[in-house]
Amino acid sequence: MPPFTGVALRFALAGGLLLGLALARGVPLGRSRREVVLWLANGTLAFSISYGIVYWAEQWVPSGLAAVLFATYPLFVAILGHFALPAEAMRRPELVGIAIGFAGVATIFAEDFSALGGAAVARAAGVMLLAPLASAAGSVAVKRWGHGIHPLSITAAPMLLCAAVMGGVALATERQRPLSWDAASVAALLYLAIIGSAVTFTLYYWLLLHLPAKRLALISYVIPVVAIAIGALRGEPLPPLALLGSALVVVGVALAVQRR
């Protein structure tokens, strides 16, 4: 699917599902100006800008490099949270752990770097760094101003806003591009909308109300390790660099989340 169309469809389905769930459970929506402003901020930063850039950039950027670029997300959360969240000032072990974890993610995908090349890849990779920065700003905003707001509200409304914005962008730029509605594309869309968006982000924002933002952000380091483990169980090769990178990720996360 064209990138902006894919983003719009994914979050229209996910946001509609969560909105229906919120209404069925009687979750209050839009009770305050703060809640509405948070909808706009989160929908713009964490969904529209972030996923719009990721989908667009991965037309040229290999998936390994994309994972490494987005692994800057915990670093951006830690930096922004240091200034915006009074209780989340960075400590030296956390900085060291974040750096080691990022090195681990880069090591896991080091073999993909040989496939890079060309000005288009370089430009898209540079633009893609804006995606984790935007997501980090959205998470810090939710952590700072989202207290007392139900996670379904923080998730459903911003997703629907993203669907509207990306739908408009798709109509303006992708009207002539073909859509493939085969079983594989529909299954992928449903998986990304339900499991990868509705379930994931509702849990994420619920956890964000209870855990430090910089600690929760470290899940972006664990995702490649889980992916490699699943691949190994399915018979995919497990290169030495993947094992080394996974070990670095575990060590980095352990350092970053240790308590005083």
Secondary structure as UniProt FT lines:
FT   HELIX           3..24
FT   TURN            25..26
FT   HELIX           33..42
FT   HELIX           43..49
FT   HELIX           50..57
FT   TURN            58..60
FT   HELIX           63..70
FT   TURN            71..72
FT   HELIX           73..84
FT   TURN            86..87
FT   HELIX           92..108
FT   HELIX           110..115
FT   HELIX           119..128
FT   HELIX           130..145
FT   TURN            147..148
FT   HELIX           151..173
FT   TURN            175..176
FT   HELIX           183..193
FT   HELIX           194..199
FT   HELIX           200..208
FT   TURN            209..210
FT   HELIX           213..216
FT   TURN            217..218
FT   HELIX           219..233
FT   TURN            234..235
FT   HELIX           240..257
//
